[in-house]
């Protein structure tokens, strides 16, 4: 089970080589980390991302931290 959890990290690390050097690799690393963390905690990452994208424009600026929960 541990090997399967780490496989996502290794695959992501290998894919970072193909991002352009203008900061895309940093963004991809953040997304891989968030998605991996949510999967490990039993939260469906796609549903979470759809929710965040859907409410982000109307979400209060002082409450953005709550979107990570």
N, C-alpha and C positions, 0 to 999 in steps of 0.2 A: 504494500500500500504506500509506503514511503517513497519507493522508486517512482510510482505513478504520479505522486504529488510533485516531485522534483523534476519530472520530465518536462512539465510546462515551463519551468524556469530555464532549463537547459535549451529548450527550443527557442524561447524568447531571446536568450543571450546570443544564440547563433543568428537569429534574424536581425539583430541590431546592426550587424555589419552592413546590411543592405540599405539602411536609411541614409539619407543625404546628410552631410555634416553641418546643417544649419539649425540644429536643435531638435530635429525630428526624432533622433535617437533618445533624447531625454524624455520627450513626450511619450514615446512608445514604452520606455521603461516604467514611467509612472502608471500608464494604463495597464501594463502587464502586472504590475505590483497590486494595483487595486482589484483587478479581475481575479488574480490568484488568491488574494486575501478573502474576497467575498465568496469564492468557491469553497475555500477551506472552512469558512464559517457557515456554510449551508445556505447562502443567499444566492439567488439566480442573478448572475452579473448582467445579462441582457435586459431583464426586467428592471433592474436597478438603474441601468444606464438610460433606458427609455424614460423612466420616471424623472430622472435628473434633467435630461434634455427637455422634457415636456414642461417642467415647472421652473426652469432656471431663469427665464425672462421675467417672471412675475415674483420671484422669490426675493424677500428683503435682503439687502446687502449685509446686514449685521447678523443674519442667521444662516449664512452659507455653510458654516461648519456642520449644521444639522443635516445637510444633504449627504454627508459621509456616513451617517448612522443607519 
